[in-house]
């Protein structure tokens, strides 16, 4: 009767040793010291995400833009994000207007955010509008604003809301 196993060749022995080292290296690395970035562990970096703010107006005092050359801030939200790990913000603004036509946009620190300008047509009655955008990564303290201007008639923005939520 023949033997079930014959003597392994030197190449097989070397391949087996290489396999053991490769599999053992991953296990060794998993139990080794955790790598930190800028002094923060992965868990600490994930904890800096929880930044959000919302401001809404539904009362009797509407936002009343006065002319076509100046934007009037209807509402603002302040955020204070991590400076070590700048994050993007999801901005969601919506509102209803009547009495005239105008333009609304979002601002960061009193500067318009490109791509957020929207026309508001409230001359024919109650008109709704909405603006949603994800900003470029921002770190530190910032103020986001919803600002409007009127082009014709007497535009009044009665209900409005602005939310800023930090995202990855």
Protein Blocks (a to p, Z undefined) as FASTA:
>chain_A
ZZfbdcddfklmmmmmmmmmmmmmmmmmmmmccddeehiafklmmmmmmgcdddddfbfb
dcddfbfkbccdfbdcdddddfklccddddddddddehiacdddddeehiacehiaccdd
fknoccdddddddddddehjdddddddddfbhjdddfbdcddddddZZ
